[in-house]
């Protein structure tokens, strides 16, 4: 037990000679010889499940408050058991991040695409790779289902340990503001921090944008601290974003900047946007790199530049960088085409923030031949302030908006829709309708579309479910659109 407590501030400890077989924060996962870490969460408190953990064979407890435990049970009291869990987990698995090149990608939008693009360029450079993120976790070519963008600290260290065992060399990982704020990545030695952008999101969790920004900043303030590796440590920053300029001032490691508008270490010029993709020239100290992407939209120019910076710094030859990025065909649920031979365009996208929706709609608007039809809703139990903002944006950019339900969770779908409508009414003359049933909303939009139109189905992207109340129901925007196209429109 005492070996696992290295680096942890202990307020009280007894029985520290106990032999430990495992660690967990969920009493249902406790086995004989395990330590149970009592974490106070947002829905419940681990301290309420101590008896359950002990009945399953727990030999020790990590707690935040005074508790009565039987003789022979190890007890450690700490100020913050969530922080202790992260430190315990890293110690238990032998600090696997120290044996990997660990690249953390944070920002409001673009994290998933950037991690996949980084994977592509590092593989081109001959490295075995892993991904940790929203859609899946990958160990080489093996895909594992992910539960959240950044796993809980114990699960994260276990996953990194598996990657080390599989001889993975480099891992690109999405790092959410929740993960930074809740200490999930404590114990991870990052070699690279990548910043994409920062716009409004998660204000259901963070009290304001300043707190949200401060959480993101933690990744960059921690770079270079307590290093055990000899390899370079650096930050990759979108200098076109105002927060990017703050990050440059607040990190102690070298910074590589990228951008389209400001002067940057890696800058995109001659940008060409089409419905089939994007092309540009990346200008850097090593020369000019012609880039041709299958991913449309200016936002993907930024995503690509971030990956280019990492590839350049990691020594991947220019010619391989260009060819690797050209090979990337897309990321599930990110401006993903649904093509069943219909005479209009249908795209499914994960855009669920004002900035994300604006980027996607502006991209679609720039390449459409007919009208832009948008289907979207907003998630329940999440930031309510962005709902009218997204309504207004869709009203301003789209020719026709179908407002619907997303994942309402415990909220009334009609209330969520009403808040979106408040925003769309600010766009004078905006054409819209409300169809709360998401299946019927998608069906309506697809039947409304004419030749040359562009339909964007936004909000859920890669998700294959819809959360209504306590139910998790099968629902896949891509599959639903395909089914309606095949059965009702193409036939």
Buried (B, 14 or more C-beta within 10 A) or exposed (E): BBEBBEEBEBEEBBBBEBEBEBBBBBBEBBEEBBBBBBBBEEEEEBBEBBEBBBEBBBBBBBBBEEEEBEEEBBBBBBEBBBBBBBBBBBBBBEBBBBBBBBBBBBBBBBBBBBBBBBBBBBBBBEBBBBBBBBBBBBBBEEEEEBEBBBBBBBBBBBBBBBBBEEEBBBBBBBBBBBBBBBBBBBBBBBBBBBBBBBBBBBBBBBEEBEBBBBBBBBBBBBBBEEBEBEEEBBBBBBBBBEBBBBBBEEBEBEBBBBBBEBEBBBBBEEEEBEBEBBBBBBBBEEEEBEBEBBBBBBBBBBBBBBBBBBBBBBEBEBEBBBBBBBEBEBBBBBBBEBEEEBEBBBBBBBBBBBBBBBBBBBBBBBBBEBBBBBBBBBBBEBBBEBBBBBBBBBBBBBBBBBBBBBBBBEBEBEEBBBBBBEBBBEBEEBEBEBBBEBBEBBBBBBEBBEEEBBBBBBBBBBBBEBBBEEEEEEBBBBEBBBBBBEEEBEE
